[in-house]
Amino acid sequence: MLETLSRHTVRTQVAITMHLKHRNLVTLYEVIDDPSHHTLYLVLEYCERGPLLKAGKDRPYEPISEEDTRRATRDVLRGLEYLHAVNIVHRDVKPENVVVCASSALQFFVCRGGGRGYLSEIVLTG
């Protein structure tokens, strides 16, 4: 990851994410730097039910109810509202970055390492 992205960019995004606290954002608890492998390990809050994109695949023919759709939209918008209030724009909101917790509350990743050279992008504004 650190080979493709500048170390400064990665460290800045991780530092910002460590200070974000909101019910609808996945909490970043710790960052472990492994310089021998040029890797950062992100210790994130565990969300039992996994990504929204995969939620419900065990019931492929059952549509999401209007109430669940309303709840999902509300939770994502609350998280985005918080980010915007602290002058952060999340530029990678998509179903893969939205996770369902045991309480059925939705949260989304602000900073998540995916594959090599990937980090969900956030931008400071104001």
RAGIPE-V549730 format. One record per run of one state. SS is the DSSP state (H for helix, E for strand, - for the rest). FROM is the first residue (numbers start at 1). TO is the last residue. Records with the same first field share a line. If there is no record, write none. Layout:
SS: FROM-TO + FROM-TO
This chain:
-: 1-6 + 19-24 + 26-27 + 35-38 + 45-50 + 52-56 + 60-65 + 86-87 + 91-94 + 101-105 + 109-112 + 114-118 + 120-121 + 125-126
H: 7-18 + 57-59 + 66-85 + 95-97
E: 25-25 + 28-34 + 39-44 + 51-51 + 88-90 + 98-100 + 106-108 + 113-113 + 119-119 + 122-124
